[in-house]
């Protein structure tokens, strides 16, 4: 779990804590083959096993970080394919979900529009693809910058 705050021009204002939330071994054992391989190779599985941070603690740490930079209800949840993130927050971190504005800024929506209307724009998107939270957020910010410059021409 990680958080980055940007300004309206997508400049990074602050990076929040990077948190591995402890999960029981039974949960880790139920991961599919892709998750087992990907998160094993990245080291996330080991970090989760060794973590003593609960979902509730991670939620509170993230809210405390956000409060230093934005007011409750002002910032949309941002990122790539964040529908699942929002559902996770509703179920497991409702106070954090409530901190965000009800609107989402989903970079994958812009990607789908570019795929349909300007597929040439997709060629310039470069991603690390590490599947680590902080890297994924940085990738999403960089991808949105690319679309702003090449697709929206702002």
Phi, psi and omega in degrees: 000134181209163181217137170229136176252132176241164171272185184292345178263009179069024171277137181288125179266317182200149174247129181274185180293146173260118190236126170265118182270126180298139175227148179294152181303326180299325177292315180296323179293340182269001179293148177285176186298319180298311180297316180301313181293307186298311183283336173291313181294326182281344183092357182297317181303315180295318179298320179294317180297322184273348183288147173246017181266125179276168176302318180297318178295318179297319178300312182294319178299319181291318178298316179300319176297311182300320182301334179288343189234332182220155176276151178304136176081003183263328186260129172288158170285130185235152176149197181255130178050054189274003175303317179293323178299315180297316178298319178299313181297318178303317185280316190251339182221063187297328179292321177292317178301320180291338180291328182281156171299157180289342179277155177245151169243094186260111182298330181294335174294316178297319178300317180294323176294317178297319179301323182277320189257331182213067184301337178299333182292332183295333184299333183273000182277122179244128180234146175289318177068028182281342183062029169258140190307309183295318177297319179297320179294314177300317177302317181295319178297313180296322179295317179294322174302316180301313180295322179300316183282321188260331184260310179275340179058046178260000000 
